[in-house]
Amino acid sequence: MNALKRKLLDLIEAQGPLTVVQYMAIAFGDPEHGYYMRRDPLGRDFITAPEVSQIFGELIGLFFVQVWEDRRRPGKFQFVELGPGRGTLMADMMRAAGKLRPQFVDAARITLVETSPALREIQAKTLGSSTVNWVSRFDDIAADGPLFLIANEFFDALPIHQFVKGERGWHERMVTSDGDNLRFALTPDHVPPSVIPASVREVAPGSVIEVNPGATELVRRIAGRIAETGGVALIIDYGHTTTAAGDTLQAMKDNAFADPLAEPGAADLTAHVDFQAFAKATAEGEGYAPPITVQAKFLEALGIHARAARLKRDNPERTSEIDSAVDRLIGPHQMGTLFKAFTIFEGRDQMTPPGFDD
Ligand code: SAH
């Protein structure tokens, strides 16, 4: 049996069922068997936009150069990436930014927020360990200059609670044991309705509502920091614009869907991001978030078509590869509309970040 499954069965035996938050946190973070701790899953279990094409990181590099220009070129800023994977996005952003504005590169103090030792090692190879700094938590970032923050496919990996509506109230979905297997079960008691966002309390019995307190608290802190020191955050992920019912917990292994409880630590677990909850957390942190946009519209506003045409002109032999990468990033049935772009900035008196200003 999968060693982490054995460990979880023993833990449930000793302490009782786990919340989905606890289950996901262990499946990811167990120091010995956690999913991200030892391996590089990118390209094997799933693929992300920066790994699809260099164009993605280049355009986002230009996004940050524009924000930096609009804020009158601060001489020093914290350039932070949450969950940088292989470091590809940061490398592509810095290369594109450096060609356009070498002073931007000089002013950037790069900090990567990463918990996985295996991925830190790969990031060091991609970026050179002398130019970047690693921390495990957002709160450990130096408060020195404005914050420029990027997070691509990071928030979908943060653990969620799942609540299921019964005939007379809400129950939390738990992970429990069934002989040698893990299975879902509901708490017999009701949870207080106040844990459910007010806008979705009236859904039909049987509906699932997901709540991610860790993610919203992090967004609140990012917004608070931006309100205090200035700067911008760009969050790209798949999810919904308004809080909605639905069970979106999913496992991916070898680029295919898997059972989320079958092999803890051996499959990736994700859930859709609730951007309405992020908008609310931004306001609570006293930051400002303009309306969310979809990835296709965002990348088009940043000039994806011109950039692709240029790349094809310089590399005619790569034409079909570039066309299919662009389709993957912005195609309506690919990443174009499921993925959303969300930005936080200072609001009043500041220029709206590019791609959000229409
Ligand atoms: N942004 C990258 C990788 C996405 S995979 C890309 O677009 O390719 C998710 C990343 O988040 C991995 O680097 C993983 O190790 C990291 N991660 C997951 N949970 C984390 C946490 N709680 N704190 C910090 N990093 C985390």
Boltz pocket constraint, residues with backbone or C-beta under 6 A from the ligand:
constraints:
  - pocket:
      binder: B
      contacts: [[A, 28], [A, 36], [A, 42], [A, 48], [A, 49], [A, 50], [A, 51], [A, 82], [A, 83], [A, 84], [A, 85], [A, 86], [A, 89], [A, 113], [A, 114], [A, 115], [A, 116], [A, 119], [A, 136], [A, 151], [A, 152], [A, 153], [A, 154], [A, 157], [A, 158]]
      max_distance: 6.0
